[in-house]
Amino acid sequence: MGAIVHPGFDADTAKEISSALGVRVERGTVAGLKTVGSAAVATNKGALCHPHVRPAEIEILKDVLQVPVSTTTANYGTAQVGACIVANTRGALVGNRTTPIEMGRIEEGLGYF
């Protein structure tokens, strides 16, 4: 388990977050976006990312989070999936405009079946 945080955080802040959460913390981006919390959502079963995530970013996410990583949209095509989904290992809440196809990708990506 791990966490990706805003690349503007200094090393001391990343260490504090790591200590508080008890996980490995790396600074980075998702789809070139520094606001990683709006660009991705993760549980201990899977992670979903902005559809424009770069291959190198996916590899970092896989390495740090230690879960499968996939891409999707939510809430009728919104790329900032972290802003549209609240999730844990038991389920997810999504925006009311999320399509059935998006829901299927969310279920699969977060390991609900």
Contacts in CASP RR format, 6 or more apart in sequence:
PFRMAT RR
TARGET T0000
AUTHOR 0000-0000-0000
METHOD contacts of the structure
MODEL  1
MGAIVHPGFDADTAKEISSALGVRVERGTVAGLKTVGSAAVATNKGALCH
PHVRPAEIEILKDVLQVPVSTTTANYGTAQVGACIVANTRGALVGNRTTP
IEMGRIEEGLGYF
1 23 0 8 1.000
1 24 0 8 1.000
1 44 0 8 1.000
1 65 0 8 1.000
1 66 0 8 1.000
2 21 0 8 1.000
2 23 0 8 1.000
2 24 0 8 1.000
2 25 0 8 1.000
2 26 0 8 1.000
2 64 0 8 1.000
2 65 0 8 1.000
2 66 0 8 1.000
3 17 0 8 1.000
3 18 0 8 1.000
3 21 0 8 1.000
3 23 0 8 1.000
3 24 0 8 1.000
3 25 0 8 1.000
3 26 0 8 1.000
3 64 0 8 1.000
3 65 0 8 1.000
4 25 0 8 1.000
4 26 0 8 1.000
4 27 0 8 1.000
4 28 0 8 1.000
4 30 0 8 1.000
4 36 0 8 1.000
4 40 0 8 1.000
4 60 0 8 1.000
4 61 0 8 1.000
4 64 0 8 1.000
4 65 0 8 1.000
5 13 0 8 1.000
5 14 0 8 1.000
5 17 0 8 1.000
5 25 0 8 1.000
5 26 0 8 1.000
5 27 0 8 1.000
5 28 0 8 1.000
5 36 0 8 1.000
6 27 0 8 1.000
6 28 0 8 1.000
6 34 0 8 1.000
6 35 0 8 1.000
6 36 0 8 1.000
7 27 0 8 1.000
7 28 0 8 1.000
7 29 0 8 1.000
7 34 0 8 1.000
8 27 0 8 1.000
8 34 0 8 1.000
9 17 0 8 1.000
9 27 0 8 1.000
14 25 0 8 1.000
14 26 0 8 1.000
14 27 0 8 1.000
15 25 0 8 1.000
17 25 0 8 1.000
18 24 0 8 1.000
18 25 0 8 1.000
24 64 0 8 1.000
26 60 0 8 1.000
26 64 0 8 1.000
28 34 0 8 1.000
28 36 0 8 1.000
28 57 0 8 1.000
28 60 0 8 1.000
29 36 0 8 1.000
29 39 0 8 1.000
29 57 0 8 1.000
30 36 0 8 1.000
30 37 0 8 1.000
30 39 0 8 1.000
30 40 0 8 1.000
30 49 0 8 1.000
30 50 0 8 1.000
30 53 0 8 1.000
30 57 0 8 1.000
30 61 0 8 1.000
31 39 0 8 1.000
31 49 0 8 1.000
31 50 0 8 1.000
31 51 0 8 1.000
31 52 0 8 1.000
31 53 0 8 1.000
31 54 0 8 1.000
31 57 0 8 1.000
31 79 0 8 1.000
32 39 0 8 1.000
32 52 0 8 1.000
32 54 0 8 1.000
32 57 0 8 1.000
33 39 0 8 1.000
33 50 0 8 1.000
33 80 0 8 1.000
37 82 0 8 1.000
37 83 0 8 1.000
38 80 0 8 1.000
38 82 0 8 1.000
38 83 0 8 1.000
39 49 0 8 1.000
39 50 0 8 1.000
39 53 0 8 1.000
39 79 0 8 1.000
39 80 0 8 1.000
39 81 0 8 1.000
39 82 0 8 1.000
40 47 0 8 1.000
40 48 0 8 1.000
40 49 0 8 1.000
40 50 0 8 1.000
40 53 0 8 1.000
40 61 0 8 1.000
40 81 0 8 1.000
40 82 0 8 1.000
41 47 0 8 1.000
41 48 0 8 1.000
41 81 0 8 1.000
41 82 0 8 1.000
41 85 0 8 1.000
41 86 0 8 1.000
41 87 0 8 1.000
41 92 0 8 1.000
41 110 0 8 1.000
42 48 0 8 1.000
42 61 0 8 1.000
42 65 0 8 1.000
42 67 0 8 1.000
42 87 0 8 1.000
43 67 0 8 1.000
43 87 0 8 1.000
43 88 0 8 1.000
43 89 0 8 1.000
43 110 0 8 1.000
43 111 0 8 1.000
44 67 0 8 1.000
44 89 0 8 1.000
45 67 0 8 1.000
45 89 0 8 1.000
45 110 0 8 1.000
45 111 0 8 1.000
45 112 0 8 1.000
46 65 0 8 1.000
46 67 0 8 1.000
46 68 0 8 1.000
46 69 0 8 1.000
46 70 0 8 1.000
46 109 0 8 1.000
46 110 0 8 1.000
46 111 0 8 1.000
47 61 0 8 1.000
47 65 0 8 1.000
47 67 0 8 1.000
47 68 0 8 1.000
47 69 0 8 1.000
47 70 0 8 1.000
47 109 0 8 1.000
47 110 0 8 1.000
48 69 0 8 1.000
48 70 0 8 1.000
48 71 0 8 1.000
48 72 0 8 1.000
48 81 0 8 1.000
48 82 0 8 1.000
48 85 0 8 1.000
48 105 0 8 1.000
48 106 0 8 1.000
48 109 0 8 1.000
48 110 0 8 1.000
49 57 0 8 1.000
49 58 0 8 1.000
49 61 0 8 1.000
49 69 0 8 1.000
49 70 0 8 1.000
49 71 0 8 1.000
49 72 0 8 1.000
49 81 0 8 1.000
50 71 0 8 1.000
50 79 0 8 1.000
50 80 0 8 1.000
50 81 0 8 1.000
51 71 0 8 1.000
51 72 0 8 1.000
51 73 0 8 1.000
51 79 0 8 1.000
52 79 0 8 1.000
53 61 0 8 1.000
53 69 0 8 1.000
53 71 0 8 1.000
58 69 0 8 1.000
61 69 0 8 1.000
62 68 0 8 1.000
62 69 0 8 1.000
68 109 0 8 1.000
70 105 0 8 1.000
70 108 0 8 1.000
70 109 0 8 1.000
72 81 0 8 1.000
72 102 0 8 1.000
72 105 0 8 1.000
72 106 0 8 1.000
72 109 0 8 1.000
73 79 0 8 1.000
73 81 0 8 1.000
73 102 0 8 1.000
74 81 0 8 1.000
74 82 0 8 1.000
74 84 0 8 1.000
74 85 0 8 1.000
74 94 0 8 1.000
74 95 0 8 1.000
74 98 0 8 1.000
74 102 0 8 1.000
74 106 0 8 1.000
75 84 0 8 1.000
75 94 0 8 1.000
75 95 0 8 1.000
75 96 0 8 1.000
75 97 0 8 1.000
75 98 0 8 1.000
75 102 0 8 1.000
76 97 0 8 1.000
76 98 0 8 1.000
76 99 0 8 1.000
76 102 0 8 1.000
77 99 0 8 1.000
77 102 0 8 1.000
78 84 0 8 1.000
84 94 0 8 1.000
84 95 0 8 1.000
84 98 0 8 1.000
85 92 0 8 1.000
85 93 0 8 1.000
85 94 0 8 1.000
85 95 0 8 1.000
85 106 0 8 1.000
86 92 0 8 1.000
86 93 0 8 1.000
87 93 0 8 1.000
87 106 0 8 1.000
87 110 0 8 1.000
91 110 0 8 1.000
91 112 0 8 1.000
92 106 0 8 1.000
92 107 0 8 1.000
92 110 0 8 1.000
92 112 0 8 1.000
94 102 0 8 1.000
94 103 0 8 1.000
94 106 0 8 1.000
98 106 0 8 1.000
106 112 0 8 1.000
107 113 0 8 1.000
END
